[in-house]
Amino acid sequence: MAFRQPYVGGNWKMNLNRQRATELCRAVAESEHQQSGVDVAIFPAFVHLDAAGATLDLAKSDVALGAQDFYPAPDGAFTGEMSIAMLKDLGVQTVLVGHSERRHVIGEPDDLIAKKTAAALNAGLTCVLCVGETLEQRQAGDTDQINESQLRSALTDCQLTDTAKLVVAYEPVWAIGTGKTATPADAQTAHHKIRSVLADIFDSSTAGAIRVIYGGSVKPANAVELFSQSDIDGGLIGGAALDPSSFSDISNAARNAVRPQGATQL
C-alpha cells in the first residue's frame, strides 16, 4: 500500500463570529504546533478568512487555510461570488468542492462541480472533492453507483499532475449532522470502491496515492477505529471541528492510526 499522509479538515460551515473564529483558529494552531504526520486544514466562513489567515501567519502555523466554496471563473459579473485569485490573496491553500450541502441544499449541478474541480487543480490548490449518497439512495442500494457517478463527472476530464493536490471526501449525506455514522467496515468498503473508480479514471498507482477521507460525523470516540481502516486516510470534520479539544483528538487519532499494510488491491 502506498504511503498516504493523513488529511484532517475542519469545516466550520456557517458558524461563529469573528472573535470566536479567531480564538478557534488560534487554539487549532497551538494544538498543531510542531506536530507532524498529518495535513491539517480549517475551512472558516468567507468573512472570517482574512482574520483566520492572519492568526495562522502570526502563529507561524502549518495548518492550511481553506475556503468552503468559490466560483470557477477568474473574474466578471458574478455578484456575491469569490474567485480563486481572491482566495489566494487571503492565503487560501485548499478548497472544498461538491460538499453535500452545496449539492443538496444549494442545488449545485454536476457540471458546475466539475468546473470547480478543474479550476482548483489548475490553480494549484488542494481540492477536497466531496461525494456521497443520500439516505434514500443508500436504502435503494445505490451507494456505489452514486459515488462513481459523482467521481466520474468531476474528474474524468481533469489533468492531475500532483496526487497530493486531490483529496476525495466520502460523506454519506445521511450521516452528516445526524449523529449517525457508517460502521468502520461499511466506510472502508465505500472507500475501497471509490479508490477502484479512481484507478479506472487515472491508473492504479495514482489511485493508490490519492487520499480518500471520511466525512460522516467523525468524533473522538470513533476516529481511531475509522482511521485504522486501510483505505480511510483521515476525515472531513463538521461539528467536532468547532471544539478545539475534540478536533485535536481527531487529528491525533489520524496521526497515530495504524493501518494494515498491503491491504489495498486495485
Buried (B, 14 or more C-beta within 10 A) or exposed (E): EEEBBBBBBBBBBEBBEBEEBBBBBBBBBEBBEEBEEBBBBBBBBBEBBBBBBBBBEEBEBBBBBBBBBBBBEEEEEEEEBBBBEBBBEBBBBBBBBBBBBBBEEEEBEBEBBBBBBBBBBBBEBBBBBBBBBBEEBBEEEBBBEBBBBBBBBBBEEBEBEEBEBBBBBBBBBBBBEEEEBBEBEBBBBBBBBBBBBBBBBBEBEBBBBBBBBBBBBBBBEBBBBBBBBBBBBBBBBBBBBBBBEBBBBBBBBBBEBEBEEEEBEB
